[in-house]
Amino acid sequence: MAAIMDILISMLLGGMLLLNVVDAQSIIAEDSSMYRGDVLVQEMLINQVQFMEGEIRNMGYGVPQGVRTITFAGDSSISFLMDANRDGTIDTIHYELGPISELARTPNEMDRFIHRTVSSPGSTETGNIGVVTYFHLLYINVSGDTLATPVAQALLGSIKEVELSLEIQNPQALYRPQNMVKAAERNALYSTSYWQQTRLASQNFRR
């Protein structure tokens, strides 16, 4: 009888130990996946931010003195003038956050494109610079005050700084077993990288 009890206790303890090992392996795999996801989204974010910041800092390049640089300023879209190709032709650059419906089939229900359109005399090129889950713009005047969006046409010339906010999430998220998902949590672990630049100013701004 004692031998049977010892066997049962050993099986119970072994089962508990096995469960702990399985849980530990799941946690390690989850942490490893999240780390790889964090690296990926940071690289994606850097590429998009560097491109957009470069154009915003150079908006108005080649534009004649006295011509207004920014032609539209909304909270998720902006249009401005610059000689994008350095060919002496003034182009209109337009950034706009696309609708969620464009990426309705992607695993992440928050994915959206940032569209970029370059309009030149006789031609228009439209593309996108990447996928984001958040894109927001604020406009600040010389006094440091934030302008209401969309900025009124009469106030576009008073913009001196642009605040750019971006968030990107890993498209290859780690899906979790249903028993690990707590109330109000998403069923996948999306690595997230967020960027906010509050001092984007162009030396080429025109009133």
Summary of the structure (lengths in Angstrom):
residues: 207
radius of gyration: 25.5
end to end distance: 94.7
largest distance: 99.0
contacts: 566
relative contact order: 0.18
helix: 34%
strand: 34%
